[in-house]
Amino acid sequence: MAVAVHLASFSGYLIPLGSILGPLIVWLMKRDEIAFVDQCGRNCLNFKISIVVYALICMILMFIGIGFFLFGILAIFDIVVTIIAAMKASEGICYRYPMAISFFKS
């Protein structure tokens, strides 16, 4: 289920705000039953909300041109780090995402 939390965030590429809603739904369903899912869910949601904040900053920076480049880098970073987190979760390791703002305390 911890892997599902991380992989559910890829729904954001098909559904608006799915990158937050997907992990949130899985996390809310299983956080009381499995402590590992609770910890991974908090980390994933912190990162995905942080990515939304960074994407908004990139959109503002698009007015001066650099935002387009940064937005592409951010998308690649999001995909790579999420895959790493899912692989770590499958090994039983709770991955701490880089550049994640702590909205939900662990």
Secondary structure, 3 states (H helix, E strand, C coil): CHHHHHHHHHHHHCCCCHHHHHHHHHHHHHCCCCHHHHHHHHHHHHHHHHHHHHHHHHHHHHHHCHHHHHHHHHHHHHHHHHHHHHHHHHCCCCCCCCCCCCCCCC
